[in-house]
């Protein structure tokens, strides 16, 4: 199975220095004037297509002059990075907002809903008329969120803010992984709870500084709590004394697999083996013994999933100032099929 690396993109935002006092009114989704929505729909389509087909010129045509000057050559890098990471051909508009201000350079705050898991958008409005589109790509193992905030310049709508980040992995958002983690935590399946919260953390900021989940602080506190308890329960490296060769497990992390037919997020166990890696027969025997008892070492790790991934290393990493994560280390991998 091939592994797919998920990438969280940095914030692309317009920083402003001053603000004015004023009032604004906002309309959401179907409450927006259909004529205004009809003006934005083709712009969203052009933006999405430009990002997914690496059409830098098309994306720049949508930007305001202020944003172009602010980003400079970074636009090319942004579009290239998105194109390399996401190959989506379709999208949907999650939410959209039309805001009318009495003046410019005032703060606009938008709410997707009233629930704890809803999100808030906050930005400084350059124009009296602003339009916010929250788009998500579709039908991919990893889907992105595109936050496009337009301002109206005369008769034209131009992008003032553009942010792109991971929104979901295997059709689960940060909120979904958070809920799964809470269930695992209640069952004291601490490895699974930790892995779920690692995934939630990766997806927690799909809109960078402009878009925040309302329960962001709550998720962070729970993440810290789960990791602290898991680290207290499992003192790494763990020597597996039940096996004669005494392999030492030094890390477990979630691994995202995107290969069709094998999609999933699975526990990835890394351990030091004293068996020479070239002795693959003995190494496999040791791993088979580990597979048989792994559920007794880590509660719940062999439940409700298709695979556990393993990698045997010839040496135990020493995480100090001289540690180089890019240094090649001899290793050998195994896959345990659970169902």
C-alpha angles and dihedrals in degrees: 000000000000121000124227120210114221116219128205111206125221125245121279105196143148114241116209128193106204139040137196132209117250145121132260141189124210134200125195133211112311092012090067117099105267090224091059092046088052090057092054100042096075091045090054091049092049091048094049093046092047092052095046096045096042092245099157094173092056092051092049091052089063095051127096116241090248092057092045091053092045096051099036111170091352089087090072091051093047095051093044092051094049091047092051094049103040128041099179121152098189140040143178133217107245094188138340133197134196116202129188117196130193090222141003134264094038128131117262118199121190130188124205090200146319100268124106091245095052122101139239126218119203128177142146110257117228093186139045089237118049132174125195123197122188107196130179128196118237142220098018130117086239118028129193135219119226116200109195118180114187130193125202115242108186103306095340132087114219133181114257097168131025124178129171128187144147111286105174142004117205089353093301122117128203088270092054093050089046092055091047090050092053090053092049090047092053088053089047091239090147099174092053092044090051093048091049091051092048088057091046089051092052091054098037097100108040091149099040117217096342099057121048131174110237091231094047093120091046091053091048092051091050091047090054091046094050095047092047092052093043091051089049092050096045117042107198133246091048115196110215099219093175088074119069094226090051101219114201119226109211104169145016123189138160116265121203114216116192100177110127112256092019101057117149150096111264136179112263113204119198121194142168115241126195090206112100107255091228089064092078094167093058091040091054091049091054091048092050089056090050091050091055095056104028091101090058091052097046114028114231096001093119095046132094097003138091103227147017116205123213135188124189117207129200092222138027113247115242107212102209136119092287095051112122113196090193095056110111113249122188111248143161127209136216135183124211112205110210101178 
